[in-house]
Amino acid sequence: MLELLSNARAALNISDMQVEHWNPEIDGPLSEDALRQKLSGHGYDVTRYVYPPGTHFSDHTHEIDKLDAVLSGRFRMTLGGQSVVLQAGDCLFVPRGAVHSAEVLGEEPVVSLDATRSG
């Protein structure tokens, strides 16, 4: 995740989405505290959200870079015409200004950590 966090804007080609997966051998057991610490340790402000089944965010943008990290549930993210399903421990970089959408898949709510960096 360090490479993704430090070089995310430069490294991500919108047509080539990159997902960082939690690695228990390196990162330890996945927990909300551990994932929050990892994100905030790299200078991100972290907010927790719970999205119920059926939640859909149509195409939109943000004025800041962000990371969408999933603690539980399944969250389909579409960015640059490509889709990926994020699951527990997955993290996707979304650069400022990138048009993207998201939706909860299945009957389980998605618990997400939304990480943003100002400036």
Contact map, one row per residue, 1 for C-alpha under 8 A:
11111000000000000001100000000000000000000000000000000000000000000000000000000000000000000000000000000000000000000000000
11111100000000000000000000000000000000000100000000000000000000000000000000000000000000000000000000000000000000000000000
11111111000000000000000000000000000000000000000000000000000000000000000000000000000000000000000000000000000000000000000
11111111001000000001000000000000000000000000000000000000000000000000000000000000000000000000100000000000000000000000000
11111111000000000000000000000000000000000100000000000000000000000000000000000000000000000000000000000000000000000000000
01111111000000000000000000000000000000000100000000000000000000000000000000000000000000000000000000000000000000000000000
00111111111000000000000000000000000000000000000000000000000000000000000000000000000000000000000000000000000000000000000
00111111111100000000000000000000000000000000000000000000000000000000000000000000000000000000101000000000000000000000000
00000011111100000000000000000000000000000000000000000000000000001000000000000000000000000000001000000000000000000000000
00000011111110000000000000000000000000000000000000000000000000000000000000000000000000000000000000000000000000000000000
00010011111110000000000000000000000000000000000000000000000000000000000000000000000000000000000000000000000000000000000
00000001111111011100000000000000000000000000000000000000000000000000000000000000000000000000100000000000000000000000000
00000000011111111000000000000000000000000000000000000000000000000000000000000000000000000000000000000000000000000000000
00000000000111111000000000000000000000000000000000000000000000000000000000000011000000000000000001000000000000000000000
00000000000011111000000000000000000000000000000000000000000000000000000000000011110000000000000000000000000000000000000
00000000000111111100000000000000000000000000000000000000000000000000000000000000010000000000000000000000000000000000000
00000000000111111110000000000000000000000000000000000000000000000000000000000010010000000001000000000000000000000000000
00000000000100011111000000000000000000000000000000000000000000000000000000000000000000000001100000000000000000000000000
00000000000000001111100000000000000000000000000000000000000000000000000000000000000001000111100000000000000000000000000
10010000000000000111110000000000000000000000000000000000000000000000000000000000000000000111000000000000000000000000000
10000000000000000011111000000000000000000000000000000000000000000000000000000000000000001110000000000000000000000000000
00000000000000000001111100100100000000000000000000000000000000000000000000000000000000001100000000000000000000000000000
00000000000000000000111111110000000000000000000000000000000000000000000000000000000000000000000000000000000000000000000
00000000000000000000011111111100000000000000000000000000000000000000000000000000000000000000000000000000000000000000000
00000000000000000000001111110000000000000000000000000000000000000000000000000000000000000000000000000000000000000000000
00000000000000000000001111110000000000000000000000000000000000000000000000000000000000000000000000000000000000000000000
00000000000000000000011111111100010000000000000000000000000000000000000000000000000000000000000000000000000000000000000
00000000000000000000001111111100000000000000000000000000000000000000000000000000000000000000000000000000000000000000000
00000000000000000000000100111110010000000000000000000000000000000000000000000000000000000000000000000000000000000000000
00000000000000000000010100111111011000000000000000000000000000000000000000000000000000001000000000000000000000000000000
00000000000000000000000000001111111000000000000000000000000000000000001000000000000000000000000000000000000000000000000
00000000000000000000000000000111111100000000000000000000000000000000001000000000000000000000000000000000000000000000000
00000000000000000000000000000011111110000000000000000000000000000000000000000000000000000000000000000000000000000000000
00000000000000000000000000101111111111000000000000000000000000000000000000000000000000000000000000000000000000000000000
00000000000000000000000000000111111111100000000000000000000000000000000000000000000000001000000000000000000000000000000
00000000000000000000000000000001111111110000010000000000000000000000000000000000000000000000000000000000000000001000000
00000000000000000000000000000000111111111000000000000000000000000000000000000000000000000000000000000000000000000000000
00000000000000000000000000000000011111111100000000000000000000000000000000000000000000000000000000000000000000000000000
00000000000000000000000000000000001111111111110000000000000000000000000000000000000000000000000000000000000000000010000
00000000000000000000000000000000000111111111110000000000000000000000000000000000000000000000000000000000000000000010000
00000000000000000000000000000000000011111111000000000000000000000000000000000000000000000000000000000000000000000000000
01001100000000000000000000000000000001111111000000000000000000000000000000000000000000000000000000000000000000000000000
00000000000000000000000000000000000000111111100000000000000000000000000000000000000000000000000000000000000000000000100
00000000000000000000000000000000000000111111110000000000000000000000000000000000000000000000000000000000000000000011100
00000000000000000000000000000000000000110011111000000000000000000000000000000000000000000000000000000000000000000011100
00000000000000000000000000000000000100110001111100000000000000000000000000000000000000000000000000000000000000001111000
00000000000000000000000000000000000000000000111110000000000000000000000000000000000000000000000000000000000000001110000
00000000000000000000000000000000000000000000011111000000000000000000000000000000000000000000000000000000000000111100000
00000000000000000000000000000000000000000000001111100000000000000000000000000000000000000000000000000000000000111100000
00000000000000000000000000000000000000000000000111110000000000000000000000000000000000000000000000000000000011110000000
00000000000000000000000000000000000000000000000011111010000000000000000000000000000000000000000000000001000011110000000
00000000000000000000000000000000000000000000000001111110000000000000000000000000000000000000000000000001000111000000000
00000000000000000000000000000000000000000000000000111110000000000000000000000000000000000000000000000001111111000000000
00000000000000000000000000000000000000000000000000011111000000000000000000000000000000000000000000000011111000000000000
00000000000000000000000000000000000000000000000000111111100000000000000000000000000000000000000000000011000000000000000
00000000000000000000000000000000000000000000000000000111110000000000000000000000000000000000000000001111000000000000000
00000000000000000000000000000000000000000000000000000011111100000000000000000000000000000000000000001110000000000000000
00000000000000000000000000000000000000000000000000000001111100000000000000000000000000000000000000011100000000000000000
00000000000000000000000000000000000000000000000000000000111110000000000000000000000000000000000000111000000000000000000
00000000000000000000000000000000000000000000000000000000111111000000000000000000000000000000000001111000000000000000000
00000000000000000000000000000000000000000000000000000000001111100000000000000000000000000000000111110000000000000000000
00000000000000000000000000000000000000000000000000000000000111111000000000000000000000000000000111000000000000000000000
00000000000000000000000000000000000000000000000000000000000011111000000000000000000000000000000110000000000000000000000
00000000000000000000000000000000000000000000000000000000000001111100000000000000000000000000001110000000000000000001111
00000000100000000000000000000000000000000000000000000000000001111110000000000000000000000000111100000000000000000001110
00000000000000000000000000000000000000000000000000000000000000011111000000000000000000000000111100000000000000000111100
00000000000000000000000000000000000000000000000000000000000000001111100000000000000000000011110000000000000000000111000
00000000000000000000000000000000000000000000000000000000000000000111110000000000000000000011110000000000000000011110000
00000000000000000000000000000000000000000000000000000000000000000011111000000000000001001111000000000000000000011110000
00000000000000000000000000000000000000000000000000000000000000000001111111100000000001111110000000000000000001111000000
00000000000000000000000000000011000000000000000000000000000000000000111110000000000000111100000000000000000001111000000
00000000000000000000000000000000000000000000000000000000000000000000011111000000000000111000000000000000000011110000000
00000000000000000000000000000000000000000000000000000000000000000000011111100000000000110000000000000001100111100000000
00000000000000000000000000000000000000000000000000000000000000000000010111110000000011110000000000000001110111000000000
00000000000000000000000000000000000000000000000000000000000000000000010011111000000011100000000000000111100001000000000
00000000000000000000000000000000000000000000000000000000000000000000000001111100001111000000000000000111100000000000000
00000000000000000000000000000000000000000000000000000000000000000000000000111110001111000000000000011110000000000000000
00000000000000000000000000000000000000000000000000000000000000000000000000011111111100000000000000011100000000000000000
00000000000001101000000000000000000000000000000000000000000000000000000000001111111000000000010001111000000000000000000
00000000000001100000000000000000000000000000000000000000000000000000000000000111110000000000000001110000000000000000000
00000000000000100000000000000000000000000000000000000000000000000000000000000111111000000000000000000000000000000000000
00000000000000111000000000000000000000000000000000000000000000000000000000000111111100000000000000000000000000000000000
00000000000000000000000000000000000000000000000000000000000000000000000000011110111110000000000000000000000000000000000
00000000000000000000000000000000000000000000000000000000000000000000000000011100011111000000000000000000000000000000000
00000000000000000000000000000000000000000000000000000000000000000000000001111000001111100000000000000000000000000000000
00000000000000000010000000000000000000000000000000000000000000000000110001111000000111110111000000000000000000000000000
00000000000000000000000000000000000000000000000000000000000000000000011111100000000011111100000000000000000000000000000
00000000000000000000000000000000000000000000000000000000000000000000011111000000000001111100000000000000000000000000000
00000000000000000000110000000100001000000000000000000000000000000000111100000000000000111110000000000000000000000000000
00000000000000000011110000000000000000000000000000000000000000000000111000000000000001111111000000000000000000000000000
00000000000000000011100000000000000000000000000000000000000000000011110000000000000001001111100000000000000000000000000
00000000000000001111000000000000000000000000000000000000000000000011100000000000000001000111110000000000000000000000000
00010001000100000110000000000000000000000000000000000000000000001111000000000000000000000011111000000000000000000000000
00000000000000000000000000000000000000000000000000000000000000001111000000000010000000000001111101000000000000000000000
00000001100000000000000000000000000000000000000000000000000000011100000000000000000000000000111111000000000000000000000
00000000000000000000000000000000000000000000000000000000000011111100000000000000000000000000011111000000000000000000000
00000000000000000000000000000000000000000000000000000000000011110000000000000000000000000000001111100000000000000000000
00000000000001000000000000000000000000000000000000000000000111000000000000000011000000000000011111110000000000000000000
00000000000000000000000000000000000000000000000000000000001110000000000000000011000000000000000011111000000000000000000
00000000000000000000000000000000000000000000000000000000011110000000000000001111000000000000000001111100000000000000000
00000000000000000000000000000000000000000000000000000001111100000000000000001110000000000000000000111110000000000000000
00000000000000000000000000000000000000000000000000000001110000000000000000111100000000000000000000011111000000000000000
00000000000000000000000000000000000000000000000000000111100000000000000000111000000000000000000000001111100000000000000
00000000000000000000000000000000000000000000000000111111000000000000000011110000000000000000000000000111110011000000000
00000000000000000000000000000000000000000000000000001100000000000000000011110000000000000000000000000011111100000000000
00000000000000000000000000000000000000000000000000001100000000000000000001000000000000000000000000000001111100000000000
00000000000000000000000000000000000000000000000000001100000000000000000000000000000000000000000000000000111110000000000
00000000000000000000000000000000000000000000000000011000000000000000000011000000000000000000000000000000111111000000000
00000000000000000000000000000000000000000000000001111000000000000000000111000000000000000000000000000001001111100000000
00000000000000000000000000000000000000000000000001111000000000000000011111100000000000000000000000000001000111110000000
00000000000000000000000000000000000000000000000111100000000000000000011110000000000000000000000000000000000011111000000
00000000000000000000000000000000000000000000000111100000000000000001111100000000000000000000000000000000000001111100000
00000000000000000000000000000000000100000000011110000000000000000001111000000000000000000000000000000000000000111110000
00000000000000000000000000000000000000000000011110000000000000000111100000000000000000000000000000000000000000011111000
00000000000000000000000000000000000000110001111000000000000000000111100000000000000000000000000000000000000000001111100
00000000000000000000000000000000000000000001110000000000000000011110000000000000000000000000000000000000000000000111110
00000000000000000000000000000000000000000011100000000000000000011100000000000000000000000000000000000000000000000011111
00000000000000000000000000000000000000000000000000000000000000011000000000000000000000000000000000000000000000000001111
00000000000000000000000000000000000000000000000000000000000000010000000000000000000000000000000000000000000000000000111
